[in-house]
Amino acid sequence: MFVPGSVSRANENVDTRVYLVVESDTLTKPQMGAVFQAMRDLFKMKMYAVVDTGGKSLHGWFENPPKKEWMEQLKAFLVPLGCDPATFKPSQPVRIPGAKRNDTAYQSFLWFCKEGK
């Protein structure tokens, strides 16, 4: 969520970050599924959603780590695997379910859990 009155999408304008979205443009969907499972098993992170981007990738929506140093550890683990480092920036836009891509494919939920699991 952005600071009230913000007029630009900038990291310093982010007031609250609720989710960490993990994605990759190089890993396959099954490989991303394995990454998501590792985040749940190894890091004990709650997962809230998996979004199919309508293209070749999946986005995993996880609880935002409560401590900055946890974010650095996650980044050190995920980026070498092929996950996009851009989504670690709080102001980075990500794909959302229900939106239509330019090539007419829709982005959709593959999995959703309101309480996180």
N, C-alpha and C positions, 0 to 999 in steps of 0.2 A: 504494500500500500504506500502511496506517495504522500509526502508532506502536503497538507492543505495549502493551496495557492501555488503549487509547483507548476511551472510552464514548460519544463523540459524533462525528458527521460534521462536522468543522470543518477549515478550511484548515490551522490550526496542528497538527492531528493527522495530517496527511499526511507520511509519512516519505519515500516514493519515488513519483514519478509516472512511469509507464512510457509512457503514450500521451497524445496530445492528440486529443480527439475534436472534429470540426468538424461542425456541423449548422445547419440553418435551418428555421424554421417558415413562412417566406414564399417561399423559392425553390423552384422545381419540381425534380423529380428530375434532368432533363437539365441544368438550371442548376447544381445541386450537383455533377454530374459534371464540369462545366467548372471549377468552383471546385477540386475535387480535383485535376484535371489541372494547373491553374495552380500549385497548391502543390507538385506534383512537379516541374514544369518551371521555375518561377521561383525557388522556395525550395529546390529539390533535397532535399525531405523524403521520407523513406521512408514508404510507405503499407503498412499491414498488413491492413486490412480495410475493406469497405463493408458496412454493416448496413442492411437495409431494416427500418424501424421497425414495419412492419405497418400503417402509416397513409400519410401523404402525404410523409414525409421520409426522407432517407438520412443515415446517420452515417458519416463517414470517420474511420478510426482511423490516426493518423500517429505517427511517433516523437516523443517529447517533445523540444522544442528544448533543447539543452544549456546555453544561456545565457539569463538572464532578459530581456536586451535583445532577443533574437530573438523572444521571446514577445510583447513589446510591439509589435514591427514587424509580426508576423503579425496581431495584434489590430487594429492600425491599417489593415491591408489588408483583413481579412475582415469586420469589423463593418459598415463602410459598404456592403459588397456585400449585406448582409442576413443574415450568419451570426450565430448566437446568442452574445452575449458571456459568457453564464453558463458555457459549457463551458470557458472559460479559467480558471475557479476550480478548483484541484486537487481539491477535495472534491465537485464537482458530479456527481451520479449521471447515468448515460447508459444508453440501451437496449442490451441484450445479446442476441445470437442465441439462439434456443431458448426465450426467455421468452414468455409469453402475455399479451397486453394484456387489459384489462377487457372490451373489445368482441369478444373471442374471436379476434382476428387474432394470428398469431404473428410474432415478429421473427426475421429470418433473414439468414444471410450471402448476399450477392450475389457477393462476391469476398473471397478470403483468401490471404495469402502469409506464411507463417511467418517468412521471412527479411526481409520488407519489400522493396518494389520501387518 
